[in-house]
């Protein structure tokens, strides 16, 4: 899915197909919270995209006039 690399005072989140996000000069607890928040946002975005695609598939077409 995506990789998280945590260093002493920074964290790097890398998702396939996207740029890396590097967060510097922060403590480890803050890194963990940011990574957790990013994972939640990515999960919600993917669910939204899947729901949008399924709605488009099942949308009834109007009969021609």
C-alpha positions in Angstrom: 0.0 0.0 0.0 2.4 2.7 1.2 5.6 2.8 3.2 6.4 4.8 6.3 9.9 5.4 7.3 10.5 7.1 10.6 13.8 8.6 11.6 15.0 10.3 14.8 13.3 13.6 14.1 11.4 13.1 10.8 9.1 10.8 8.9 8.6 10.0 5.3 5.4 8.6 3.8 5.7 7.1 0.3 2.7 5.9 -1.6 3.1 4.1 -5.0 2.3 6.4 -7.9 2.6 9.6 -5.8 5.3 11.8 -4.5 6.9 11.2 -1.1 5.9 13.4 1.8 8.7 14.2 4.2 8.0 15.7 7.6 11.1 17.1 9.3 12.1 18.4 12.7 9.4 16.9 14.8 9.2 14.5 17.7 8.3 10.8 17.2 4.9 11.0 18.8 3.9 13.7 16.3 5.2 11.6 13.4 3.0 8.7 14.5 -0.1 10.9 14.7 0.5 12.4 11.3 1.1 9.0 9.7 -2.1 7.7 11.3 -4.1 10.7 10.0 -2.7 10.2 6.5 -3.6 6.6 6.5 -7.2 7.4 7.5 -7.4 10.1 4.8 -6.1 7.8 2.1 -8.6 5.1 3.2 -11.5 7.5 3.1 -10.5 8.8 -0.3 -10.3 5.3 -1.7 -13.7 4.4 -0.3 -15.2 7.5 -1.8 -13.7 6.7 -5.2 -15.0 3.1 -5.1 -18.5 4.3 -4.1 -18.5 6.9 -6.8 -17.6 4.3 -9.4 -20.2 1.9 -8.2 -22.9 4.6 -8.3 -22.0 5.4 -11.9 -22.3 1.8 -12.9 -25.8 1.3 -11.3 -27.2 4.6 -12.4 -30.4 4.1 -14.4 -30.3 5.6 -17.9 -33.3 7.8 -18.9 -35.3 6.5 -21.9 -34.8 8.6 -25.1 -37.5 11.2 -25.7 
